[in-house]
Amino acid sequence: MTERTETAAPAGAAPPQDRSSPVPPAPAGAPQQPGAAVAAANGNGNGRWSGDAGETLRRNLGLVGVLVVLIVIGIVTRPDLYGSPTWVQSNIFSILTLASVVGVVTVGMTFVIIGGGIDLSVGAIVALAGVWSTTVATQSFGAGGMIFTAVVVAVCVGLVNGLLISYGKLVPFIATLAMLVAARGLAAEISDKQTQVSNNSTINGIASTEILGIPVLVFILAGVVAAGWVLLNRTTFGRRTVAVGGNPEAARLAGINVRLHTMLLYGLSGLCCGIAAVMLTAQANSAQAAMANLYELDAIAAAIIGGTLLSGGRGTIIGSLLGVIIFATITNLFAINGLSTEAQNMVKGGIIVAAVLVQQFRFKSLTQLLARNRLTSTN
């Protein structure tokens, strides 16, 4: 380090130039400095397509492109079906209905993963909430009692997960894995390992009712997605979720109660599971301990496909929704072509692996490449 010596300037003389700044201020119209180039590469003022700022848009457009490719494959393999506009419209609603329950669960899962956690118990929570809400005692309170029970049970289980993780210091993987086993076991105990039939016409009618020709289940999915988008992008809760997932220690130093917020995230996931339990019960007109099997894997996979980082701190609700629709479209495509479920699972597995590999290189590498290119061009 060099020692700086301060000298007083004569009266009326121009003040000496501050030599502590390595780069003097650039005159108007001068080329952009390297720091500004880096900022532009990060998306600060260089349009919505560049750097990290445009990553969400690029990824979502890529997912839409994948959907288009899947539709083209369907047209090529089954032109007899896709040649009928009536069938196409009905098939679109079938895909959206198929995606509705998993889509609601995925919204909650997206929040949990963005917050730096993981929830392997969502399928078991859906089963427990569904079984509890279809007991004879609960059904005696009518549709309102069944919905209330499903939501409260699911939220409470989610909060227990959050309590164990936040205040019990358990690893999310272990805590939610234990809850998966416990919730499935409790659901089997309550139902005596039997299928419980829903006798409530209001609940059963949720899956068969249409508004303006659109199934009510699709409206429920749209409502949950819209609420999730607003919560993540337009509220303090959403900003805190990103902060906690990106850097918990920095979030704590910034005044965020990280433990309480983490517990609330798992409660939110439980809320989505409660809603999904009502929807799934309406579809099957019944509930059992084995329902919603492997929903946790579908939700995690859809969130990853949609761009949510497994390490936390980044993710989008719209991307997760597109991921769910892609998997539902793949399922539908395999069904209309009479292909096996095993082949479908292998394709899904390959898509998940590809998505995780893309995540390894898609953020900083692209930003740094743009920064270097702009720095080179200015020099």
C-alpha positions in Angstrom: 0.0 0.0 0.0 1.2 3.5 -0.8 0.8 6.4 1.6 -1.2 9.4 0.4 -0.1 13.0 1.3 -2.7 15.7 1.5 -1.5 19.2 0.4 -3.6 22.3 0.6 -4.4 24.0 -2.7 -3.7 27.7 -3.1 -6.8 30.0 -2.8 -8.6 30.2 -6.1 -6.8 27.2 -7.6 -8.7 24.2 -8.9 -9.0 21.3 -6.5 -6.6 18.5 -7.2 -7.9 15.4 -9.0 -8.8 12.6 -6.7 -6.2 9.9 -7.5 -7.9 7.3 -5.3 -10.2 6.4 -8.2 -8.4 4.1 -10.7 -10.6 5.2 -13.6 -11.5 8.9 -14.2 -15.0 9.8 -15.0 -15.8 9.2 -18.6 -16.9 12.2 -20.7 -20.3 12.2 -22.3 -20.5 9.9 -25.3 -17.4 8.0 -24.3 -17.4 4.2 -24.6 -19.0 2.2 -21.8 -16.6 1.2 -19.0 -16.0 -2.5 -18.1 -18.0 -2.3 -14.9 -21.0 -1.0 -16.9 -20.5 -3.8 -19.4 -20.8 -6.3 -16.6 -23.9 -4.6 -15.3 -25.4 -4.7 -18.7 -24.5 -8.4 -19.1 -26.4 -9.0 -15.8 -29.5 -7.6 -17.4 -29.3 -4.0 -15.9 -30.3 -2.0 -18.9 -29.6 -4.2 -21.8 -33.1 -5.5 -22.5 -35.2 -8.3 -21.3 -33.3 -11.0 -23.2 -29.7 -10.6 -21.8 -28.1 -12.0 -18.7 -29.9 -13.3 -15.7 -32.7 -10.9 -16.1 -33.8 -12.6 -19.3 -33.1 -16.2 -18.1 -36.7 -16.7 -16.9 -38.2 -15.5 -20.2 -35.7 -17.6 -22.2 -36.4 -20.7 -20.2 -40.2 -20.4 -20.3 -40.1 -19.9 -24.1 -37.9 -23.0 -24.3 -40.5 -25.0 -22.3 -43.2 -23.7 -24.6 -41.1 -25.0 -27.5 -40.9 -28.4 -25.8 -44.7 -28.4 -25.6 -44.9 -27.6 -29.3 -42.5 -30.4 -30.1 -44.7 -32.8 -28.1 -47.8 -31.7 -29.9 -46.1 -32.2 -33.3 -45.1 -35.7 -32.2 -48.7 -36.4 -31.3 -49.9 -35.0 -34.7 -47.4 -37.2 -36.6 -48.1 -40.4 -34.6 -51.9 -40.0 -34.3 -53.1 -37.8 -37.2 -56.5 -39.5 -37.0 -57.1 -38.1 -33.5 -55.5 -34.7 -34.1 -57.6 -34.2 -37.2 -60.7 -33.8 -35.1 -61.0 -30.3 -33.6 -63.5 -31.6 -31.1 -61.1 -34.2 -29.9 -58.2 -31.7 -29.7 -60.3 -29.4 -27.5 -61.3 -32.3 -25.3 -57.8 -33.6 -25.1 -56.4 -30.2 -24.0 -58.8 -30.1 -21.1 -57.9 -33.7 -20.3 -54.3 -32.7 -20.1 -55.0 -29.7 -17.9 -57.3 -31.7 -15.6 -54.5 -34.4 -15.3 -52.1 -31.7 -14.4 -54.3 -29.9 -12.0 -53.7 -31.9 -8.8 -50.0 -32.3 -9.2 -49.8 -28.6 -10.3 -51.3 -27.4 -7.0 -48.8 -29.5 -5.1 -46.0 -28.2 -7.3 -46.8 -24.6 -6.4 -46.1 -25.3 -2.7 -43.1 -27.4 -3.6 -41.7 -24.5 -5.6 -41.8 -22.2 -2.6 -40.1 -24.8 -0.4 -37.3 -25.4 -2.9 -36.7 -21.7 -3.6 -36.5 -21.3 0.2 -33.6 -23.8 0.3 -35.6 -26.9 1.4 -37.2 -30.0 0.0 -40.4 -31.8 0.9 -40.6 -35.5 0.3 -43.9 -35.9 2.2 -46.3 -34.0 0.0 -47.9 -37.2 -1.5 -48.3 -38.7 2.0 -49.8 -35.4 3.3 -52.3 -35.5 0.4 -53.2 -39.1 1.3 -53.6 -38.3 5.0 -55.7 -35.2 4.4 -57.9 -37.1 2.0 -58.4 -40.1 4.3 -59.1 -37.9 7.3 -61.6 -35.8 5.4 -63.6 -38.8 4.2 -64.2 -40.5 7.5 -67.8 -41.0 8.5 -67.5 -38.5 11.3 -66.1 -35.8 9.0 -68.5 -36.4 6.2 -71.4 -35.8 8.7 -70.4 -32.1 8.7 -71.0 -31.7 5.0 -68.7 -30.4 2.2 -67.5 -27.5 4.3 -66.4 -29.7 7.1 -64.6 -32.0 4.7 -62.7 -29.2 3.0 -61.9 -27.6 6.3 -60.6 -30.9 7.7 -58.4 -31.6 4.7 -56.8 -28.2 4.7 -56.3 -28.0 8.5 -54.8 -31.5 8.7 -52.4 -30.8 5.7 -51.3 -27.4 7.1 -50.7 -28.8 10.5 -48.5 -31.6 9.1 -46.6 -29.1 7.0 -46.0 -26.9 10.0 -44.7 -30.0 11.9 -42.2 -30.5 9.1 -41.2 -26.8 9.3 -40.9 -27.0 13.1 -38.6 -30.1 12.9 -36.4 -28.5 10.3 -36.3 -24.9 11.6 -36.2 -25.4 15.3 -35.3 -29.1 15.6 -32.3 -28.6 13.2 -33.2 -31.7 11.2 -32.1 -31.9 7.6 -35.1 -31.3 5.3 -34.5 -34.6 3.5 -34.6 -36.6 6.7 -37.4 -34.8 8.3 -39.8 -35.0 5.4 -38.8 -38.6 4.6 -39.7 -39.5 8.2 -43.0 -37.6 7.7 -43.7 -39.5 4.5 -43.6 -42.8 6.4 -45.5 -41.5 9.4 -48.3 -39.9 7.4 -48.8 -42.9 5.2 -48.9 -45.1 8.3 -51.4 -42.8 10.0 -53.6 -42.7 6.9 -53.6 -46.5 6.8 -54.5 -46.7 10.5 -57.4 -44.2 10.1 -58.8 -46.0 7.1 -58.0 -49.5 8.3 -56.3 -50.0 5.0 -59.7 -49.7 3.2 -60.9 -47.3 0.5 -63.2 -44.7 2.0 -66.0 -43.6 -0.3 -67.0 -40.0 -0.5 -70.8 -39.7 -0.3 -70.9 -35.9 -0.5 -72.4 -34.9 -3.9 -70.8 -31.4 -3.6 -67.3 -32.7 -3.2 -67.8 -35.4 -5.9 -69.2 -32.8 -8.3 -66.0 -30.7 -8.2 -64.4 -33.0 -10.7 -67.3 -33.3 -13.1 -68.6 -29.7 -13.0 -67.6 -27.3 -15.8 -67.9 -23.5 -16.1 -68.0 -22.1 -19.6 -67.0 -25.5 -20.8 -63.8 -25.5 -18.6 -63.5 -28.0 -15.8 -63.6 -26.6 -12.3 -60.4 -28.4 -11.5 -58.6 -26.3 -14.1 -60.0 -23.1 -12.5 -58.7 -24.2 -9.1 -55.3 -24.8 -10.6 -55.3 -21.4 -12.3 -56.4 -19.7 -9.0 -53.6 -21.4 -7.0 -51.0 -20.6 -9.6 -52.1 -16.9 -9.8 -52.0 -16.6 -6.0 -48.6 -18.3 -5.9 -47.3 -15.9 -8.6 -48.5 -12.9 -6.7 -47.1 -14.2 -3.4 -43.7 -14.9 -4.8 -43.3 -11.8 -7.1 -45.3 -9.1 -5.5 -45.0 -9.5 -1.7 -42.4 -9.3 1.0 -43.0 -12.9 1.8 -41.8 -13.8 -1.7 -38.7 -11.6 -1.5 -37.8 -13.1 1.8 -38.2 -16.6 0.4 -35.7 -15.9 -2.3 -33.3 -14.3 0.2 -33.6 -17.2 2.6 -32.9 -19.7 -0.1 -30.1 -17.8 -1.7 -28.1 -17.0 1.5 -29.7 -17.9 4.9 -27.0 -16.2 6.9 -27.2 -12.9 4.9 -31.0 -13.1 5.3 -30.6 -13.4 9.0 -28.3 -10.5 9.2 -30.8 -8.5 7.2 -33.3 -9.0 9.9 -35.4 -11.9 8.5 -36.5 -14.5 11.0 -35.2 -17.4 8.9 -36.5 -20.2 11.1 -40.0 -18.8 11.3 -40.1 -18.1 7.6 -38.9 -21.7 6.8 -41.6 -23.1 9.0 -44.2 -21.0 7.1 -42.9 -22.3 3.8 -43.6 -25.8 4.8 -47.0 -24.7 6.1 -47.7 -23.2 2.7 -46.8 -26.5 1.1 -49.2 -28.3 3.4 -51.9 -25.8 2.4 -51.4 -26.7 -1.3 -51.5 -30.4 -0.3 -54.8 -29.9 1.5 -56.4 -28.3 -1.6 -55.0 -31.1 -3.8 -56.5 -33.7 -1.4 -59.9 -32.3 -2.0 -59.4 -32.3 -5.7 -58.1 -35.8 -5.8 -60.9 -37.1 -3.6 -63.4 -35.4 -6.0 -61.8 -37.2 -9.0 -61.9 -40.6 -7.4 -65.0 -40.1 -5.2 -63.0 -41.8 -2.5 -59.7 -41.7 -0.6 -57.2 -44.3 0.6 -53.8 -44.4 2.2 -52.1 -45.2 -1.1 -53.4 -42.2 -3.0 -51.1 -39.5 -4.4 -48.3 -42.1 -4.7 -45.0 -40.5 -5.9 -46.5 -37.1 -6.2 -43.5 -35.7 -4.4 -41.3 -36.9 -7.3 -43.6 -35.4 -9.9 -43.7 -32.1 -8.1 -39.9 -31.9 -7.6 -39.3 -32.9 -11.2 -41.8 -30.3 -12.5 -40.2 -27.5 -10.4 -36.7 -28.4 -11.7 -37.9 -28.5 -15.3 -39.4 -25.1 -14.7 -36.1 -23.6 -13.6 -36.2 -23.8 -9.8 -32.7 -24.4 -8.4 -32.4 -27.3 -6.1 -29.9 -25.3 -4.1 -32.5 -22.6 -3.5 -32.7 -18.9 -4.2 -34.3 -19.0 -7.7 -37.4 -20.3 -9.3 -40.7 -19.3 -11.0 -44.3 -20.4 -10.5 -45.0 -20.1 -14.3 -42.0 -22.3 -15.1 -43.2 -24.9 -12.6 -46.6 -24.9 -14.2 -45.1 -25.4 -17.6 -43.1 -28.3 -16.2 -46.3 -29.9 -14.9 -48.1 -29.5 -18.2 -45.1 -31.0 -20.0 -45.2 -34.1 -17.9 -49.0 -34.3 -18.3 -48.6 -34.0 -22.0 -46.0 -36.8 -22.1 -48.3 -39.0 -20.1 -51.2 -38.2 -22.5 -48.9 -38.8 -25.6 -47.9 -42.2 -24.3 -51.5 -43.1 -23.5 -52.9 -42.3 -26.9 -50.1 -44.3 -28.6 -50.6 -47.2 -26.3 -47.0 -47.1 -24.8 -46.1 -48.6 -21.5 -45.9 -46.7 -18.2 -42.3 -48.0 -17.8 -41.2 -46.3 -21.0 -42.9 -43.1 -19.9 -41.0 -43.2 -16.6 -37.7 -43.7 -18.4 -38.4 -40.6 -20.6 -39.3 -38.6 -17.5 -36.1 -39.7 -15.8 -34.1 -38.6 -18.8 -35.8 -35.2 -18.9 -35.1 -34.7 -15.2 -31.4 -35.5 -15.6 -31.1 -33.2 -18.6 -32.7 -30.4 -16.7 -30.4 -30.8 -13.7 -27.3 -30.8 -16.0 -28.5 -27.6 -17.7 -28.8 -26.0 -14.3 -25.1 -26.6 -13.7 -24.1 -24.2 -16.4 -27.0 -21.9 -17.3 -26.5 -18.9 -14.9 -23.1 -17.6 -14.2 -21.5 -19.1 -17.3 -23.8 -17.2 -19.6 -23.5 -14.0 -17.6 -19.7 -14.2 -17.6 -19.6 -14.9 -21.3 -21.7 -11.9 -22.1 -19.6 -9.7 -19.8 -16.3 -10.9 -21.5 -17.7 -10.3 -24.9 -18.8 -6.7 -24.1 -15.5 -6.0 -22.4 -13.6 -7.2 -25.4 -15.8 -5.1 -27.8 -15.3 -1.9 -25.7 -11.5 -2.4 -25.7 
